[in-house]
């Protein structure tokens, strides 16, 4: 399974992103391969928050449009909203302590724990995830 970080979904759908072309190509290829893809709820919500906010981007879209994009992913048989397992809290605490995270990386630790629990790889542009030992990462710009 591949878990997508919010920055991947955003770069895929925001043409003004510096990484749009490469990330969009990578995401399209991943969808065609029909590999199992996990979308954590926190990633889905971040996508909605960022894509509908007109402040930082000229190309903000409506909430309905953003939801339709997510519907197009979640309606595929190989894409699922990713839920924590019963081991989530322990995994989250363990990797948080080992990585010595602060308030800035709580959400990253949550996503990392989800990815590890599901024995998956995290596709992200965020180098901060390197702090979590044992987390398998995919850099779509290196592919």
MDAnalysis code that builds the backbone (N, CA, C; Angstrom):
import MDAnalysis as mda
import numpy as np

u = mda.Universe.empty(429, n_residues=143, atom_resindex=np.repeat(np.arange(143), 3), trajectory=True)
u.add_TopologyAttr("name", ["N", "CA", "C"] * 143)
u.add_TopologyAttr("resid", np.arange(1, 144))
u.add_TopologyAttr("resname", ["UNK", "UNK", "UNK", "UNK", "UNK", "UNK", "UNK", "UNK", "UNK", "UNK", "UNK", "UNK", "UNK", "UNK", "UNK", "UNK", "UNK", "UNK", "UNK", "UNK", "UNK", "UNK", "UNK", "UNK", "UNK", "UNK", "UNK", "UNK", "UNK", "UNK", "UNK", "UNK", "UNK", "UNK", "UNK", "UNK", "UNK", "UNK", "UNK", "UNK", "UNK", "UNK", "UNK", "UNK", "UNK", "UNK", "UNK", "UNK", "UNK", "UNK", "UNK", "UNK", "UNK", "UNK", "UNK", "UNK", "UNK", "UNK", "UNK", "UNK", "UNK", "UNK", "UNK", "UNK", "UNK", "UNK", "UNK", "UNK", "UNK", "UNK", "UNK", "UNK", "UNK", "UNK", "UNK", "UNK", "UNK", "UNK", "UNK", "UNK", "UNK", "UNK", "UNK", "UNK", "UNK", "UNK", "UNK", "UNK", "UNK", "UNK", "UNK", "UNK", "UNK", "UNK", "UNK", "UNK", "UNK", "UNK", "UNK", "UNK", "UNK", "UNK", "UNK", "UNK", "UNK", "UNK", "UNK", "UNK", "UNK", "UNK", "UNK", "UNK", "UNK", "UNK", "UNK", "UNK", "UNK", "UNK", "UNK", "UNK", "UNK", "UNK", "UNK", "UNK", "UNK", "UNK", "UNK", "UNK", "UNK", "UNK", "UNK", "UNK", "UNK", "UNK", "UNK", "UNK", "UNK", "UNK", "UNK", "UNK", "UNK", "UNK", "UNK"])
u.atoms.positions = np.array([
    [0.847, -1.187, 0.000],
    [0.000, 0.000, 0.000],
    [0.886, 1.242, 0.000],
    [0.407, 2.246, -0.709],
    [1.043, 3.561, -0.706],
    [0.089, 4.523, 0.000],
    [0.613, 5.259, 0.962],
    [-0.148, 6.295, 1.656],
    [0.264, 7.635, 1.057],
    [-0.710, 8.437, 0.689],
    [-0.420, 9.751, 0.115],
    [-0.502, 10.825, 1.182],
    [0.510, 11.674, 1.218],
    [0.509, 12.841, 2.091],
    [-0.305, 13.949, 1.421],
    [-0.744, 14.906, 2.213],
    [-1.556, 16.003, 1.679],
    [-0.824, 16.767, 0.588],
    [0.495, 16.963, 0.740],
    [1.212, 17.744, -0.269],
    [1.200, 17.066, -1.640],
    [1.031, 15.758, -1.666],
    [0.938, 15.045, -2.944],
    [-0.407, 15.326, -3.610],
    [-1.487, 15.203, -2.844],
    [-2.814, 15.492, -3.414],
    [-2.914, 16.946, -3.865],
    [-2.373, 17.841, -3.056],
    [-2.449, 19.273, -3.387],
    [-1.637, 19.575, -4.641],
    [-0.403, 19.099, -4.706],
    [0.431, 19.351, -5.888],
    [-0.167, 18.712, -7.135],
    [-0.835, 17.583, -6.977],
    [-1.474, 16.918, -8.110],
    [-2.567, 17.793, -8.718],
    [-3.286, 18.516, -7.871],
    [-4.455, 19.258, -8.343],
    [-4.285, 20.771, -8.381],
    [-3.123, 21.269, -7.993],
    [-2.905, 22.710, -8.017],
    [-1.853, 23.032, -9.077],
    [-2.321, 23.496, -10.216],
    [-1.440, 23.742, -11.354],
    [-0.327, 24.729, -11.035],
    [-0.537, 25.629, -10.102],
    [0.500, 26.617, -9.798],
    [1.589, 26.079, -8.860],
    [1.460, 24.852, -8.425],
    [2.505, 24.234, -7.615],
    [3.746, 24.016, -8.476],
    [4.915, 24.291, -7.919],
    [6.174, 24.092, -8.645],
    [6.376, 22.635, -9.026],
    [5.753, 21.723, -8.300],
    [5.937, 20.295, -8.536],
    [4.737, 19.641, -9.223],
    [3.805, 20.463, -9.701],
    [2.556, 19.936, -10.251],
    [2.775, 18.880, -11.341],
    [3.558, 19.193, -12.343],
    [3.699, 18.280, -13.490],
    [4.250, 16.925, -13.055],
    [5.325, 16.930, -12.298],
    [5.955, 15.670, -11.886],
    [5.064, 14.874, -10.940],
    [4.463, 15.549, -9.976],
    [3.622, 14.854, -8.999],
    [2.329, 14.365, -9.652],
    [1.759, 15.161, -10.517],
    [0.546, 14.743, -11.223],
    [0.826, 13.500, -12.069],
    [1.965, 13.478, -12.738],
    [2.347, 12.313, -13.547],
    [2.497, 11.083, -12.642],
    [3.192, 11.251, -11.503],
    [3.405, 10.133, -10.585],
    [2.072, 9.610, -10.046],
    [1.195, 10.509, -9.619],
    [-0.104, 10.116, -9.053],
    [-0.957, 9.415, -10.101],
    [-0.978, 9.940, -11.311],
    [-1.741, 9.312, -12.392],
    [-1.239, 7.896, -12.652],
    [0.085, 7.732, -12.693],
    [0.651, 6.399, -12.917],
    [0.307, 5.449, -11.766],
    [0.333, 5.941, -10.537],
    [-0.020, 5.108, -9.381],
    [-1.481, 4.658, -9.475],
    [-2.355, 5.538, -9.914],
    [-3.766, 5.182, -10.044],
    [-3.971, 4.161, -11.159],
    [-3.225, 4.292, -12.247],
    [-3.339, 3.354, -13.362],
    [-2.827, 1.974, -12.948],
    [-1.747, 1.941, -12.155],
    [-1.206, 0.650, -11.689],
    [-2.179, -0.053, -10.754],
    [-3.125, 0.706, -10.225],
    [-4.136, 0.181, -9.314],
    [-3.535, -0.417, -8.048],
    [-2.375, 0.139, -7.649],
    [-1.814, -0.239, -6.359],
    [-2.754, 0.249, -5.274],
    [-2.803, -0.465, -4.174],
    [-3.657, -0.019, -3.076],
    [-3.114, 1.312, -2.544],
    [-4.014, 2.287, -2.408],
    [-3.659, 3.633, -1.969],
    [-4.468, 3.965, -0.730],
    [-3.781, 4.438, 0.307],
    [-4.440, 4.854, 1.539],
    [-4.411, 6.365, 1.682],
    [-5.546, 6.918, 2.043],
    [-5.664, 8.359, 2.276],
    [-6.109, 8.577, 3.719],
    [-5.172, 8.978, 4.595],
    [-5.568, 9.245, 5.982],
    [-6.599, 10.378, 6.044],
    [-7.487, 10.291, 7.023],
    [-8.508, 11.328, 7.164],
    [-7.892, 12.709, 7.326],
    [-6.798, 12.799, 8.048],
    [-6.156, 14.096, 8.249],
    [-5.653, 14.658, 6.911],
    [-5.278, 13.793, 5.982],
    [-4.851, 14.221, 4.647],
    [-6.056, 14.707, 3.838],
    [-7.162, 13.972, 3.896],
    [-8.369, 14.401, 3.194],
    [-8.826, 15.776, 3.675],
    [-8.801, 15.975, 4.976],
    [-9.232, 17.255, 5.540],
    [-8.272, 18.385, 5.186],
    [-6.976, 18.105, 5.179],
    [-5.993, 19.120, 4.790],
    [-6.192, 19.524, 3.331],
    [-6.468, 18.547, 2.487],
    [-6.732, 18.845, 1.076],
    [-7.910, 19.813, 0.955],
    [-8.996, 19.515, 1.655],
    [-10.172, 20.401, 1.610],
    [-9.827, 21.798, 2.120],
    [-9.104, 21.862, 3.213],
    [-8.760, 23.155, 3.826],
    [-7.894, 23.989, 2.897],
    [-6.873, 23.394, 2.315],
    [-5.931, 24.152, 1.481],
    [-6.530, 24.500, 0.119],
    [-7.158, 23.544, -0.519],
    [-7.644, 23.770, -1.887],
    [-8.791, 24.770, -1.955],
    [-9.518, 24.939, -0.865],
    [-10.660, 25.870, -0.878],
    [-10.313, 27.233, -0.283],
    [-9.066, 27.423, 0.128],
    [-8.642, 28.683, 0.747],
    [-8.102, 29.626, -0.326],
    [-8.799, 30.731, -0.595],
    [-8.347, 31.636, -1.657],
    [-7.141, 32.492, -1.270],
    [-6.790, 32.540, 0.003],
    [-5.702, 33.421, 0.435],
    [-4.356, 33.097, -0.215],
    [-3.861, 31.862, -0.123],
    [-2.514, 31.640, -0.648],
    [-2.444, 31.360, -2.151],
    [-3.565, 31.006, -2.766],
    [-3.514, 30.573, -4.158],
    [-4.592, 31.251, -4.983],
    [-4.247, 31.546, -6.200],
    [-5.226, 32.115, -7.123],
    [-6.246, 31.066, -7.556],
    [-5.830, 29.811, -7.535],
    [-6.676, 28.758, -8.104],
    [-7.495, 28.003, -7.059],
    [-7.913, 28.675, -6.004],
    [-8.765, 28.012, -5.014],
    [-10.033, 27.519, -5.705],
    [-10.522, 26.401, -5.219],
    [-11.725, 25.819, -5.802],
    [-12.824, 25.792, -4.742],
    [-14.029, 25.514, -5.167],
    [-15.149, 25.471, -4.227],
    [-15.064, 24.194, -3.388],
    [-15.754, 24.197, -2.273],
    [-15.804, 23.007, -1.427],
    [-16.407, 21.840, -2.208],
    [-17.428, 22.118, -2.992],
    [-18.055, 21.065, -3.785],
    [-17.054, 20.459, -4.765],
    [-16.273, 21.292, -5.437],
    [-15.273, 20.792, -6.380],
    [-14.218, 19.947, -5.654],
    [-13.765, 20.416, -4.506],
    [-12.753, 19.684, -3.736],
    [-13.304, 18.330, -3.290],
    [-14.549, 18.332, -2.831],
    [-15.170, 17.071, -2.413],
    [-15.331, 16.112, -3.593],
    [-15.649, 16.646, -4.763],
    [-15.783, 15.800, -5.953],
    [-14.442, 15.162, -6.332],
    [-13.350, 15.907, -6.159],
    [-12.021, 15.346, -6.428],
    [-11.767, 14.180, -5.479],
    [-12.058, 14.384, -4.203],
    [-11.851, 13.304, -3.237],
    [-12.784, 12.136, -3.515],
    [-14.027, 12.417, -3.915],
    [-14.957, 11.352, -4.313],
    [-14.370, 10.521, -5.454],
    [-13.703, 11.196, -6.397],
    [-13.144, 10.476, -7.549],
    [-12.044, 9.504, -7.117],
    [-11.320, 9.835, -6.056],
    [-10.322, 8.908, -5.515],
    [-11.006, 7.792, -4.721],
    [-11.847, 8.190, -3.780],
    [-12.426, 7.226, -2.844],
    [-13.428, 6.266, -3.492],
    [-13.878, 6.595, -4.682],
    [-14.804, 5.687, -5.374],
    [-14.067, 4.549, -6.089],
    [-12.752, 4.625, -6.148],
    [-11.959, 3.563, -6.786],
    [-11.790, 2.401, -5.813],
    [-11.844, 1.219, -6.337],
    [-11.789, 0.037, -5.469],
    [-10.445, -0.130, -4.766],
    [-9.399, 0.451, -5.289],
    [-8.068, 0.298, -4.695],
    [-7.647, 1.481, -3.826],
    [-8.560, 2.420, -3.593],
    [-8.265, 3.593, -2.763],
    [-9.184, 3.567, -1.552],
    [-8.599, 3.755, -0.366],
    [-9.421, 3.730, 0.837],
    [-9.024, 4.828, 1.802],
    [-10.014, 5.278, 2.560],
    [-9.736, 6.198, 3.665],
    [-9.069, 5.357, 4.755],
    [-7.915, 5.795, 5.192],
    [-7.099, 4.996, 6.100],
    [-7.451, 5.296, 7.549],
    [-7.723, 4.241, 8.295],
    [-8.088, 4.355, 9.701],
    [-6.974, 3.787, 10.583],
    [-6.846, 4.305, 11.783],
    [-5.870, 3.740, 12.721],
    [-6.246, 2.310, 13.103],
    [-5.228, 1.511, 13.373],
    [-5.441, 0.167, 13.890],
    [-5.498, 0.261, 15.417],
    [-5.820, -0.824, 16.106],
    [-5.796, -0.790, 17.575],
    [-4.413, -0.449, 18.150],
    [-3.360, -0.636, 17.362],
    [-1.998, -0.342, 17.832],
    [-1.595, 1.116, 17.600],
    [-2.503, 1.929, 17.105],
    [-2.122, 3.286, 16.690],
    [-1.518, 4.114, 17.828],
    [-2.175, 4.153, 18.955],
    [-1.693, 5.022, 20.040],
    [-0.279, 4.622, 20.464],
    [-0.065, 3.328, 20.623],
    [1.271, 2.861, 21.031],
    [2.314, 3.200, 19.959],
    [1.984, 2.940, 18.699],
    [2.914, 3.246, 17.609],
    [3.206, 4.741, 17.566],
    [2.156, 5.543, 17.669],
    [2.310, 7.002, 17.658],
    [3.226, 7.454, 18.798],
    [2.974, 6.958, 20.001],
    [3.803, 7.357, 21.149],
    [5.249, 6.923, 20.957],
    [5.462, 5.703, 20.504],
    [6.821, 5.185, 20.336],
    [7.614, 5.996, 19.315],
    [7.039, 6.232, 18.152],
    [7.805, 6.963, 17.135],
    [7.947, 8.441, 17.492],
    [6.963, 8.980, 18.215],
    [7.054, 10.376, 18.658],
    [8.203, 10.557, 19.642],
    [8.325, 9.605, 20.564],
    [9.401, 9.683, 21.556],
    [10.755, 9.485, 20.886],
    [10.836, 8.495, 20.019],
    [12.115, 8.218, 19.362],
    [12.571, 9.388, 18.494],
    [11.638, 10.034, 17.817],
    [11.973, 11.155, 16.936],
    [12.011, 12.487, 17.690],
    [11.658, 12.444, 18.980],
    [11.670, 13.652, 19.808],
    [10.864, 14.782, 19.151],
    [9.629, 14.464, 18.769],
    [8.820, 15.451, 18.050],
    [8.341, 16.559, 18.978],
    [8.024, 17.672, 18.376],
    [7.413, 18.797, 19.072],
    [6.041, 19.045, 18.441],
    [5.394, 20.095, 18.883],
    [4.054, 20.438, 18.396],
    [3.976, 20.510, 16.873],
    [5.053, 20.906, 16.221],
    [5.049, 21.089, 14.773],
    [4.928, 19.777, 14.007],
    [5.243, 18.663, 14.657],
    [5.293, 17.399, 13.926],
    [4.297, 16.357, 14.422],
    [3.300, 16.800, 15.191],
    [2.293, 15.860, 15.704],
    [1.533, 15.206, 14.563],
    [1.090, 15.982, 13.596],
    [0.343, 15.413, 12.475],
    [1.239, 14.495, 11.644],
    [2.499, 14.884, 11.469],
    [3.434, 14.012, 10.751],
    [3.587, 12.679, 11.475],
    [3.693, 12.709, 12.789],
    [3.833, 11.473, 13.564],
    [2.582, 10.608, 13.407],
    [1.428, 11.224, 13.384],
    [0.177, 10.491, 13.180],
    [0.188, 9.791, 11.814],
    [0.553, 10.521, 10.765],
    [0.594, 9.949, 9.417],
    [1.659, 8.856, 9.335],
    [2.804, 9.097, 9.953],
    [3.872, 8.087, 9.957],
    [3.404, 6.819, 10.670],
    [2.743, 6.976, 11.806],
    [2.249, 5.813, 12.554],
    [1.224, 5.037, 11.726],
    [0.303, 5.732, 11.098],
    [-0.680, 5.066, 10.232],
    [0.015, 4.269, 9.128],
    [0.998, 4.893, 8.508],
    [1.723, 4.240, 7.417],
    [2.417, 2.981, 7.910],
    [3.072, 3.078, 9.041],
    [3.785, 1.926, 9.599],
    [2.818, 0.818, 10.013],
    [1.715, 1.183, 10.625],
    [0.727, 0.192, 11.062],
    [0.195, -0.636, 9.903],
    [0.081, -0.003, 8.754],
    [-0.469, -0.673, 7.578],
    [0.638, -1.239, 6.686],
    [1.865, -1.273, 7.208],
    [3.024, -1.796, 6.472],
    [3.060, -1.202, 5.065],
    [2.947, 0.103, 5.002],
    [2.850, 0.819, 3.733],
    [4.063, 1.723, 3.538],
    [4.067, 2.404, 2.397],
    [5.077, 3.406, 2.080],
    [4.371, 4.753, 1.993],
    [5.024, 5.795, 2.496],
    [4.447, 7.136, 2.459],
    [5.026, 7.905, 1.288],
    [4.161, 8.386, 0.416],
    [4.569, 9.249, -0.685],
    [4.375, 10.690, -0.229],
    [5.475, 11.431, -0.173],
    [5.439, 12.802, 0.333],
    [6.552, 13.628, -0.276],
    [6.374, 14.931, -0.247],
    [7.428, 15.870, -0.617],
    [8.101, 16.440, 0.626],
    [7.612, 16.090, 1.783],
    [8.051, 16.661, 3.053],
    [9.223, 15.869, 3.629],
    [10.385, 16.482, 3.672],
    [11.594, 15.824, 4.179],
    [11.559, 15.613, 5.691],
    [10.660, 16.281, 6.381],
    [10.554, 16.112, 7.837],
    [10.220, 14.671, 8.223],
    [9.615, 13.922, 7.322],
    [9.248, 12.540, 7.641],
    [10.469, 11.635, 7.803],
    [11.627, 12.110, 7.364],
    [12.850, 11.312, 7.505],
    [13.209, 11.085, 8.973],
    [12.657, 11.865, 9.859],
    [12.957, 11.741, 11.289],
    [12.396, 10.448, 11.886],
    [11.462, 9.809, 11.200],
    [10.821, 8.605, 11.741],
    [11.529, 7.361, 11.219],
    [12.367, 6.796, 12.068],
    [13.150, 5.618, 11.698],
    [12.219, 4.449, 11.358],
    [12.518, 3.797, 10.262],
    [11.722, 2.646, 9.838],
    [10.565, 3.001, 8.916],
    [10.278, 4.286, 8.754],
    [9.205, 4.700, 7.852],
    [9.706, 4.608, 6.409],
    [8.983, 3.870, 5.583],
    [9.349, 3.733, 4.170],
    [8.769, 4.926, 3.402],
    [9.650, 5.617, 2.663],
    [9.251, 6.834, 1.969],
    [9.398, 6.699, 0.454],
    [8.513, 7.380, -0.251],
    [8.584, 7.503, -1.709],
    [8.655, 8.987, -2.025],
    [9.651, 9.358, -2.811],
    [9.779, 10.730, -3.293],
    [9.372, 10.727, -4.774],
    [8.212, 11.261, -5.089],
    [7.755, 11.207, -6.487],
    [8.609, 12.039, -7.443],
    [9.413, 12.951, -6.899],
    [10.279, 13.758, -7.754],
    [11.533, 12.985, -8.151],
    [11.852, 11.948, -7.387],
    [13.032, 11.129, -7.683],
    [12.684, 9.967, -8.598],
    [11.398, 9.715, -8.762],
    [10.965, 8.560, -9.579],
    [11.120, 8.831, -11.054],
])
